[in-house]
Structures are given as C-alpha cells and as structure tokens.
C-alpha cells in the first residue's frame, strides 16, 4: 500500500516478506492443472488433438463406450474402440460418434494381439481394460500389448503391475483393485512406493484421489457421493487418455481427476445425488471451460 511509504514516521520499520502457500494447498489439484494440460490449436486439423484407442468390453458393453465418449467430450479428435465381435453391434449403436472395430469371438485374448497392435499404431494413446469382466487371458494380452505402444491408461481389468520401461502410463485403480494388483493397502505412502517401483503414474481413486508418479504427489478433492454410480471410473479413464495424448502422465492424471470430479459436482448442482454416468459426460466440457476461464 503506497500510503505506508508516505507515513514512515507512523508506520515504523516496514518489512516485505513472502507469506508462502501451505504445502497442503500446493498439493491440491485445481483449474490450474487444466489450464496447463488442455490444448487447442487454431491451425490444427483432425487428429492434432488426439487419437485415442479404447480396448475393452466383454461382459459389459457400456464401459468402453463411456470411456470413448468421455475422451471426445474432453477434447480428442478421434476415438476408436476395439471390442469382441459378440458385443460389436451393441457398442456401435450407442452413438454415431463412435468408431468401433471388432475382433473375433466373445473376448479379447492374445490371439488378437497383432491385429490390435496394428490399429494402435494409428493412435496416440491406448486406454485399456473397461468392461472386460471374466477373462483370464486379458492381463497377459495387456502385458504384451504394452510392449508395442508409447502411451497408455490402464483401468479395471487392464491393471497390471509389470509396466515396460519405455512407456508413459497412467494406472487408475480404486482401493480394492490397488490391493488386488499390488498386494498393499491403498494409501498415499504405498501409492508413491508402487509408482516409483513400476515407473508409472498412479491415480488412486477414492473420496480424495491420490495422484503420484513416485516423486510428485497431488490430492484431488473434487467430486461427491453421487459419483458412486457405475461408469464414472470408465469416464475418468477416457478423460485421462484424452489429456495424455498431448501431455505427460502426471500432469494428465491431475487434470483428469479434477475435471471428472468437477463434472460430478456440476451434476450435483443440477440433479442432486441421483445422476448417471452419461449425465456426467455431458458436464465435462462445462468443467473444462470453467477451469480455463477461472
């Protein structure tokens, strides 16, 4: 305040110091993560903002479709799904926006590896695991598939503990999945330990999401109790894939956790706690726009 300088005899000694930001606040995700992560190019063309491959489906038909639609609403240009032939017609009918490819049979297995790897080569990110259900061979497929892609998001039945060194990867387990895959209780210390060990970013879903790459840590507090509805995790994986197309895993995980939760909070304002995953998808653009204008 300039007046302090004009009245030195009254003010006495004047000290200017940086009061800092509490560590707990610095650790929180927020609109700033979205501003850093979300990109749109004025001179861009189709494909510049991300080509996402969704690999999943089997027992559940909606999960991979929700992930693909979420990635569109988060900004990608192309979202392609690969699903078993047995559910192809159902998944393809969900939306005219979806590009759906089928592989033979009722489940994705190692016999489809080469075929899906070829499709993956035309995409920036693979999002893997939603809706697979009972498929003992799928984790073997994922382990081999990751050797041939540059970026991936692993969710649900796609979660594995052995991640190749040369891949940028986000894992999105909830507490039960974290315990099942890594044999450890789901907490910040163990998430950080696992992320460092496997060389990937962990987005541990919970009432407060924990995001860590083994070095950096952030906490996401957006979201509400209405998000216990089925499908919100599939949506998170789709958003994470969209952001990962143009960013590093840790930054993408932070932004996607915040946007997913904020979209849920917008649903809460509009519907109360009783909304569906599809309602949440429609709020993703609003959550991103709000963050960019913050």
PERAZI-V320611 format. One record per residue. N is the residue number from 1. RES is the residue in three letters. PSI is psi as a letter, one per 30 degrees, with the letter a starting at -180 (none if undefined). Layout:
N:RES:PSI
N:RES:PSI
//
This chain:
1:UNK:j
2:UNK:f
3:UNK:f
4:UNK:e
5:UNK:f
6:UNK:f
7:UNK:h
8:UNK:e
9:UNK:f
10:UNK:e
11:UNK:e
12:UNK:b
13:UNK:k
14:UNK:k
15:UNK:k
16:UNK:k
17:UNK:k
18:UNK:j
19:UNK:f
20:UNK:l
21:UNK:k
22:UNK:k
23:UNK:e
24:UNK:e
25:UNK:e
26:UNK:f
27:UNK:f
28:UNK:k
29:UNK:l
30:UNK:a
31:UNK:e
32:UNK:e
33:UNK:e
34:UNK:e
35:UNK:e
36:UNK:e
37:UNK:e
38:UNK:k
39:UNK:k
40:UNK:k
41:UNK:k
42:UNK:e
43:UNK:g
44:UNK:l
45:UNK:l
46:UNK:k
47:UNK:f
48:UNK:f
49:UNK:g
50:UNK:k
51:UNK:j
52:UNK:k
53:UNK:k
54:UNK:k
55:UNK:j
56:UNK:a
57:UNK:l
58:UNK:c
59:UNK:e
60:UNK:k
61:UNK:f
62:UNK:e
63:UNK:e
64:UNK:e
65:UNK:e
66:UNK:e
67:UNK:e
68:UNK:e
69:UNK:e
70:UNK:e
71:UNK:e
72:UNK:e
73:UNK:f
74:UNK:f
75:UNK:f
76:UNK:l
77:UNK:e
78:UNK:k
79:UNK:j
80:UNK:k
81:UNK:k
82:UNK:j
83:UNK:l
84:UNK:k
85:UNK:e
86:UNK:f
87:UNK:g
88:UNK:e
89:UNK:e
90:UNK:e
91:UNK:e
92:UNK:f
93:UNK:f
94:UNK:e
95:UNK:k
96:UNK:f
97:UNK:f
98:UNK:k
99:UNK:j
100:UNK:k
101:UNK:k
102:UNK:k
103:UNK:l
104:UNK:k
105:UNK:a
106:UNK:f
107:UNK:l
108:UNK:k
109:UNK:a
110:UNK:f
111:UNK:f
112:UNK:g
113:UNK:e
114:UNK:e
115:UNK:e
116:UNK:e
117:UNK:e
118:UNK:e
119:UNK:e
120:UNK:f
121:UNK:f
122:UNK:g
123:UNK:l
124:UNK:e
125:UNK:k
126:UNK:k
127:UNK:k
128:UNK:k
129:UNK:f
130:UNK:k
131:UNK:g
132:UNK:e
133:UNK:b
134:UNK:j
135:UNK:j
136:UNK:f
137:UNK:f
138:UNK:e
139:UNK:e
140:UNK:e
141:UNK:e
142:UNK:e
143:UNK:e
144:UNK:e
145:UNK:e
146:UNK:f
147:UNK:f
148:UNK:g
149:UNK:l
150:UNK:e
151:UNK:k
152:UNK:l
153:UNK:k
154:UNK:k
155:UNK:l
156:UNK:c
157:UNK:f
158:UNK:f
159:UNK:k
160:UNK:l
161:UNK:f
162:UNK:j
163:UNK:k
164:UNK:l
165:UNK:e
166:UNK:g
167:UNK:k
168:UNK:j
169:UNK:k
170:UNK:k
171:UNK:k
172:UNK:i
173:UNK:l
174:UNK:l
175:UNK:e
176:UNK:e
177:UNK:e
178:UNK:e
179:UNK:e
180:UNK:e
181:UNK:e
182:UNK:f
183:UNK:g
184:UNK:l
185:UNK:k
186:UNK:j
187:UNK:l
188:UNK:e
189:UNK:e
190:UNK:e
191:UNK:e
192:UNK:e
193:UNK:e
194:UNK:e
195:UNK:e
196:UNK:e
197:UNK:e
198:UNK:f
199:UNK:h
200:UNK:l
201:UNK:k
202:UNK:k
203:UNK:j
204:UNK:j
205:UNK:k
206:UNK:a
207:UNK:e
208:UNK:j
209:UNK:k
210:UNK:k
211:UNK:k
212:UNK:k
213:UNK:g
214:UNK:f
215:UNK:d
216:UNK:l
217:UNK:k
218:UNK:l
219:UNK:k
220:UNK:k
221:UNK:g
222:UNK:l
223:UNK:l
224:UNK:l
225:UNK:f
226:UNK:f
227:UNK:g
228:UNK:f
229:UNK:k
230:UNK:k
231:UNK:f
232:UNK:e
233:UNK:e
234:UNK:e
235:UNK:e
236:UNK:e
237:UNK:e
238:UNK:e
239:UNK:e
240:UNK:e
241:UNK:e
242:UNK:e
243:UNK:e
244:UNK:f
245:UNK:e
246:UNK:g
247:UNK:l
248:UNK:l
249:UNK:e
250:UNK:e
251:UNK:e
252:UNK:e
253:UNK:e
254:UNK:e
255:UNK:e
256:UNK:e
257:UNK:e
258:UNK:e
259:UNK:e
260:UNK:e
261:UNK:e
262:UNK:e
263:UNK:e
264:UNK:e
265:UNK:e
266:UNK:e
267:UNK:e
268:UNK:e
269:UNK:e
270:UNK:e
271:UNK:f
272:UNK:a
273:UNK:f
274:UNK:i
275:UNK:l
276:UNK:l
277:UNK:e
278:UNK:e
279:UNK:e
280:UNK:e
281:UNK:e
282:UNK:f
283:UNK:f
284:UNK:e
285:UNK:e
286:UNK:e
287:UNK:e
288:UNK:e
289:UNK:e
290:UNK:e
291:UNK:e
292:UNK:f
293:UNK:f
294:UNK:none
//
